[in-house]
Amino acid sequence: MEFTEVVKKRRSVRKYDANKHIDSGKVRACLEMATLAPNSSNMQLWEFHHITSKEILSRMSSYCFDQNAAASAQQMVVFVVRKDLWRQRVKAHLAYLKGIFGDKPKKEQSKRARFAFTYYKTIVPLTYMDFLGIFGYIKYIFYWLIGLFRPIYRQARKSDIRVVTHKSAALAAQTFMLAMSDINYDTCPMEGIDTLRIKKLLHLPSGSEINMVVSCGIRLPEGVYGERFRIPFEEVYKTI
């Protein structure tokens, strides 16, 4: 479809057709597209848990309070934030950079290579490293003082980085939902969920967080609750 058509066709569908099944392979392909979503520092601190088991879907429905979008879902995807994997992602980036630029001494590296290695060896670890939130507040105060004299990155606290990683996961989820719309599959992002029980069900580590659960299927006409309502564009659009 044309992109405009894909965007307009995507709706939050609350009821799916039980007689129309979706191909898990195609859903997986849409999740592969989700990995192409933009994300902070290309850290890709996410996981996509694709649920096709009827038993797990039933339990997931309960943990989503049996809302229609969950109770009638053919499949579900749980978008998980994995900020705790930042060290592994840094290692992956450094290995990738060595494959591109080689393992040369710093003096022999190009300007671009030096910046890339410095970014993932120093800047990213400094951003994500913390201990009980204490180091984050020290960084926050330090950056705030520097910010009195020049522009500086200010997202230093644990809560700030949490927001950053959730934004990245949400971008992946939106990319997935648009990819699903392109193949005439429907979705509904759900935030009315018991995140603790879902984490236990999926055996997720304590350092992970649920970003959202997206139900999947093919819509019934009544699954779309009326015409789309949006605040007038003039109220949200500001030209400067």
Stockholm file with secondary structure:
# STOCKHOLM 1.0

chainA/1-240         MEFTEVVKKRRSVRKYDANKHIDSGKVRACLEMATLAPNSSNMQLWEFHHITSKEILSRMSSYCFDQNAAASAQQMVVFVVRKDLWRQRVKAHLAYLKGIFGDKPKKEQSKRARFAFTYYKTIVPLTYMDFLGIFGYIKYIFYWLIGLFRPIYRQARKSDIRVVTHKSAALAAQTFMLAMSDINYDTCPMEGIDTLRIKKLLHLPSGSEINMVVSCGIRLPEGVYGERFRIPFEEVYKTI
#=GR chainA/1-240 SS CCHHHHHHHCCBCCCBCTTCCCCHHHHHHHHHHHTTSCCGGGCCCEEEEEECCHHHHHHHHHHTTTCHHHHTCSEEEEEEECGGGHHHHHHHHHHHHHHHHCSCCGGGSCHHHHHHHHIIIIIHHHHHCCSTTHHHHHHHHHHHHHTTTSCCCCCCSHHHHHHHHHHHHHHHHHHHHHHHHHTTCEEEEECCSCHHHHHHHTTCCTTCEEEEEEEEECBCGGGSCSSCCCCCHHHHCCCC
#=GC SS_cons         CCHHHHHHHCCBCCCBCTTCCCCHHHHHHHHHHHTTSCCGGGCCCEEEEEECCHHHHHHHHHHTTTCHHHHTCSEEEEEEECGGGHHHHHHHHHHHHHHHHCSCCGGGSCHHHHHHHHIIIIIHHHHHCCSTTHHHHHHHHHHHHHTTTSCCCCCCSHHHHHHHHHHHHHHHHHHHHHHHHHTTCEEEEECCSCHHHHHHHTTCCTTCEEEEEEEEECBCGGGSCSSCCCCCHHHHCCCC
//
